[in-house]
């Protein structure tokens, strides 16, 4: 979708949507009360607790919808851009769809039914693509992305209702409101602070550098979002469910956490570092020459993502061990440094602002690393060994792309065939190192291969692998 939209909309049009989306995001911070995480985490979940979580979510989302609609008029007047108000009025419908998908979505995650969840995510993304591109082609301008966002939300809600039909209920209760409120407020302060800083940063950039600059910067951040919220978010959703199960049943999460971090870093680090190296040709190929100004920012954002994954899964650990009050203090410290670094960067342009994101992630790594060791039960040596192996695999995977860019004097106009060739070569090196170093991804790859062979009726299929083993 990003490729198509980039060639159909201008940076200014992208900036209008980005500012409207950021404003809605500020209001949606209140949605981060964690009712879904509450359902997944609880050791003994009663029907009353589920009904209470659903009721609180419904009340909250209805309120958010009304607030976003009301804010659309003030936001448009503040930035002197009517388009921002139009975007917000349409986005005000999105929270209402979240009410529909809450109960089946949360319970499917608790039950670790990740196959239907993955299918729903794919269908939602495809709908977003089709509607956004179709609307942009028909001349809907910045509204095309608002239409795509709402259509994707409708498909997501419908998908969860179909996949989790046995969980669809319209039962209201406030019997456990005290417990849920205490949990929600603690989680709100954690997720809310991070979301507040992120959205305020976009608004600050829009005010200081203008909507076209914000549009260019958000083109780079969309690739961050693609990796972080889709790839990282999908993997950590699975890991969090397994961590919750382990903690409920055994009280021990060290093994799962270390293995999860090994899987995350070996998957995301090569992608982030590879995009950092190939940022110029990647932007040119994906978005076109009018967006080349986003390439330096993209390169720095991918370095920030590399650092961020190093202290990944911190939120999950604090939630499981019920230490969210401590994490709130850490997030406040991080927010001050993050917003200050980003605002200072905006004084010099979008590339310097992206460098501010690296400062944010370095602060986060320094603050969270000691607590991650304490909460997970892992030692520094165990995590270091996991990270060292993933780093070696990552460096090997990006080596072909690095040699390509050095050989072409870091030009943006590297032939597409050469770029694709370096990426394929990097993937081959990644696979070879995964098997050579016996990384946990090796076991996952062999398990999937065995399952495919089993389904095809191949005699070499592993009889110990069942179809239910694959999420």
N, C-alpha and C positions, 0 to 999 in steps of 0.2 A: 504494500500500500504506500509506504513512504516513497518508493521510487516513482510511482505513478503520480502521486499528489505533488511531488516536488517539481514535476514537469508541467503541471497544470495550474499551479498556484504560485503567486509571487511571494517573496519574503514578507512584504507588508500584509498580505492576506493571511499568511501563516501567523504573523504576529498578532493579528486581531483575534484569531481563535485561541492562540496560546495565552493571551491576556485574559480572555473570558474563561478559559479552562483553569487558569491559575486562581482567578477570583472564586470560582466554584470550589476549587480545591481547598481554599482557605476555610470556606464554610463547612465543607465535608470533613474537616478535621474532627468535628464532633462525632462522626460516624466511627471513629477509631476506638470505640469503647470495648471492642474485643468480645462481643457476644458469641461470635463464631468460635473463637479460641477457647472461650469458656466451655462451650459444648464439647469440643474436642478434648480438652484437658481433664475434665472432671472424672475422678475415679469411679464414682457411682452416680450415674445420671438418671434421675427420675423424670417421669412425664411432666411433673410440675415445674421442674427446672427448665425443660425444653420449652414449655408453654410460656414461662416467664421470659426467657431469652427472646422468643419470638415476639412477645408483646412489647418488650422494651425496644427491640429493633424497629417494629412497626411504628411506634410512637415517634422514635427518633427520626426515621426516614421521612415520615410525613412532615415533621417540623422542618427538616432540612430542605425539602422540596419547596415549602412556602417561603423560607428565608432566601433561598437562591433566586426565586422568582421576584421577590421584593427588592433584592440587592441589584437585580439587573438594571433597574432604572437609575440607581445612584451610581453604579459603576460606569455606565455609558456617559453620564454627565461629567463624571470626574476626569475621564480621559478624553472627552470630546470626540467619542467614536461610537456612533449608534450601533455598529456591528457587534460590539462587545455585549451590549444589552440583548441583542437578538440571540446571540450564542447562549448566553446565560438562561434566557427564558426557555430555550429548548432543552438545555442540560438539566433544568429543574425537574424534568420528568424522570430522569434516571434513578433517583433514590426510590421512587415508587416501585420500580421493577425489582430492586434489591429486596423489598419485602417479600415478594413472591418466591424468590429463590433461596431465601435464608434457611428455612427449616430443612428442605431436602439437601441443600448444598452442605450445610454444616454436618449433618448426620452421615452423608456419604463420605465426607472426609474422615470423620471419626471411625467409620467402618473400614477405612482404607480402600475404598472402591475407586481406584484411580483411573481405571480404564474408561468408565463413562465420563469422569471429570475431564480427562484428556480430550475425549471426543467433543465434549461441549465447548472446551476452549478453542479447539480447531474450528468448529462450526461458527462460533462467535467471531473469531478473527477473520474467517472467510467472508462472513456477512459484512463486517466492518469494511473490508477491502472493496467488495462489490458495490455497496451503497455509497461509500465515500468517492470512489473513482467515477461511478455513474453520475453522481450528483455534480462532481467537479466538471465532467465533460459537458453536462447540460447547462453549466453556467451558474451553479449555486455558490461559487466562490468559497469564502471562509465557512459558510454554513454547511458545506458538504461534509466536513469532519464531524460536525455536531449531529448531522443526520446519521452518519455511520456509527457514531458512538451509541446513539439511542437504539438503532436497529440491532447492533451487536448485543446490547443489554436485553432486548426483547427475546432474542434467540437463546441467550444464556438462561434467562428465567424459564422459558419454555422447556429447554433441554433438561434443566434440573428437575422440573416438575414431572417430566416423563421418566427420567432415569431413577428418580427417587419418589415415584408415585405413592409408594407405601408410607412415606413420611409426610405427605402433603396433608396438612390439617389446618383448620381455622379455629383453633382453640386459644383463648386468651386467659392469662393468669398473671398475678403479681405476687404469688405466694412466696417466692424466693428473691424478692426485689432487693432486699438488703445485701445479701451475699453477692448478687450480680452487680449491684451498684458499686460496691466496694472494689470488686475486681475490675469493673469497667472504668472507674475513675483512675485507678492506678495505671491501667493500660493506656487510657486516653492521654495521660500526661507524657507517656513515653512516645507513642506513635504520633501524638498530636504535635509535640515539639518538633520532631523531624519533618513532618508534613508542613508545619508552619514555616520553618526555615526555607524549605524547598520552594513553596509557593511565594513567600515574600521575596525570595531572591529573584524570581521571574518578574514580579511586579516592579521591583527596584530597577532591574535591567531595562524594562520597558520604559520607565520614567527617565532614567539617566541616558540611555543610548538610543531610545526610540523603538517603534514597533518593527521596522525592518531588521534592526540588529537582533531584537528578540526572536524574530522569525528565523534568522540564520542560526542563532544559538540553539533554539529548540530543535532544529534539524539535527544537530549533533546529539542533543540530549535524547532524541527519539531512539537513536541507536543504543544509547545507554539503557533506556527503558526496555527496549526489545530484549536485551540480554538480561538485565537485572530483574525486571518484573515477570518476564515470560520464562526464560531459561532458569535463572536463579530461583525465582519464586515458585516455579513448578517443582523443582527438585527439593527445595526446603519444605514445601508443603508435605511431600512424602516423608521426608526425614522427621519433621515435627510430629506427624502422626505415629511414626515408629518410636520416637523418643517418648511420647506420651504413653504409649502401650508398654514400653519397657519400664518406665517409671511407675506406672500403676501396678504392674505385675511383679517386678523385681526390685525396684528402687535403685537400679544401676543403669546409667546411660553412657558411661565412658566409651565402651566399644562402639556403640552406634554413632556417637558423636564424632569420634576420630575417623571412622570409616566414612561418615557423611562428609566431613571436611576434605578427606582425600578425594572423594568423588567430585565435590564441588570445585576444588582448586584445579584438579587435572582437566576439568571440562571447561571452566570459565577463563582461567588464566591464559591458555593458548588463544582463545577467541579475542580476549581483551588486548593482549600484547600484539597479536597479529593485526588487528584493526588499527592499533596505534601506529604500527609500521606502515601499513597500507592505506592510511587515512586519505591521502591525496587522490590516488587513483580510485579508491573506494567511493569517495564523494562524487568524483567526476562520472564514474560509471553508473552509480545508483541514482544520483539526483540531477546531474548536469552541471555545466560550467558556471551557471549563475549562483551555485551554492558552494563554490570552492573556498569561499571565506570561512566556511564551517570546518574545514579540514584540520587546521591547527588546534581548534577547540576540541574536536573529536579525538585527536591524538592524546591530548592531555586528560580528557575525561576517561579514556580507556586505561590510562595509568592510574587514575583515581579509583577506577573499578577494581583494578588489580589489588590495590591496597585494601579496599573495602571488603573484598572476599576473604582476606586474611583474618578478619575478626567477624566472619559471618556466623550466623546462627546464634548471635548473642541474645536477641530478643526471646528466642525460644527457650534458652536456658534460664533466663530470669523469670519467665512466666512459669515454667515447670517447678522451679524452686521457690516460687512465691516471694521474690525479692524485687518486685517492680518499683517499690519506693526508692531503693538504692539506685536502680537504673534511671529513675527520673532525675536524680541529682547529676548523674553522669551526662545525661542528655542535655541538661541545662548548660553545663560547662562546655559541652561540645557545640551547642547551638550558638553561644556567644562568639566562640572562635570562628565557626563556620560562616555566620552571617557577616562578621567583620571582615574576614578574608575575601569573601565574594564581593561585598560592596566596594572594598578597596580596589579589587580587580576591575570592577566595572568602570572605575575612573580612567582606566587605560585601554579598555576595549574588551571584546568577547574572549580573546585568547587569554588575557590576564584573569578574567573572571573564571575561566575553566581551570586555571592554575589554582585559584582559590578553592576549588573542589578537592584538589589534591591535599591542600592544607587541612581541609575538613576531615578527610579520611585518615590522614596521619594522626591527627588529634584523637580520632575515634579509636584507632589501633592502640595508641598509648594508654588511653583510658580503660579500654575493655579487656586487653590481653590478660592482666592478672586475674580478673574476675572470671574470665572464660576457663582458665585453668582450675580455679577453685570450684566452680559450679559443675563443670563436666567431670571432674575427677582425673583428668588427664595431666600428665607431667609436661613440662616444657620440652623435654627431650623427645617425648612421643609425638607431640605436635610438630616439632622441628623436623623430625625424620619424615613425617607425612608431607610437610611443606617442601622439604628438599627434593623428594622424589617427584612431586608435582611440578616443581620449578624446573627440574632437569628435563622432564617430558615437554614442558611448555617451551623452553628455550630451543629444544630440538625441533619442535613443530613450527616455530616461526623462523627458523634459520633460512629456509629457501626464500621466504618473502624478504627477509632482511638483506640477503645477498642480491636479490633482484633489485631492490630499491637503491642499494649502494651502487650497483652497476649502472643504474639509470640516473644517477645524480639526484635521487629523490624527486624525480619529475612526476607530475600528475598524469602525464600523457603516456604512461606505460601501456602497451597493447593489452587488450582484454585477455587475449589468449595466454600471454605471459603471466598475468595476474592470477588467472584461474589455474594455470599450471603450477605456480608456486603454492597456491592454496592446497591443491590436490597432493603435491609432494609433501607439504607439511602434514597433511592428514595421514599419509603413509608412514612418515617418520613417527608421528604420534602413536599410531597403532603398533609399530614395531617396538617402540620403547615401552609401551604399556605391557606387551607380552614379555619382553626381555626382562623388565624389572618386576614382573609379577604384581602389577598394580591391581587394586580391587576392580578397576574397570575390565580387566582381563576376565575375571570370573563372570561379570555381568554379560560380556560379549559372548562368552562360551555358552552361557545359560540360554541366551536368546537364540543362538545358532542351533543348540540342541533342541529347543522347542520348535523351531521352524522345521527341522529335520523330522521331528516326531509328527508334526501335523501333516507333512508331506508323505508320511509313511515310509521314510527312509530307514533301512535297517540299522544305520549307524547312529540313529537318534538315541539319546540318553534315556533309558527307561525310568530313571529317578526323577526326570523333569516332568512335571505336570503342567497343563495349561494354566491352572490357577496360580502357578508360581509367578507368573508375569503380570504386573499390575496393568 
